[in-house]
Amino acid sequence: MTTPEHERPGLNRFERRRERIVAEVQANRRGEYRVPTWVYATILGLIVAGWVIFVIVG
């Protein structure tokens, strides 16, 4: 298990950011990825807009 970032002395902001990015890429390669919230919101917005258009035109 890795040490949390706030407990690692001597790491500057850029090194911590790089470690987070590397950890995220590794998790994605293992299949532990998640869909961002904005993707869900976009899909929901398209569905609602399509439904509204269907109701108005239909």
Contacts in CASP RR format, 6 or more apart in sequence:
PFRMAT RR
TARGET T0000
AUTHOR 0000-0000-0000
METHOD contacts of the structure
MODEL  1
MTTPEHERPGLNRFERRRERIVAEVQANRRGEYRVPTWVYATILGLIVAG
WVIFVIVG
2 23 0 8 1.000
5 11 0 8 1.000
5 16 0 8 1.000
5 19 0 8 1.000
5 20 0 8 1.000
8 16 0 8 1.000
11 19 0 8 1.000
27 33 0 8 1.000
END
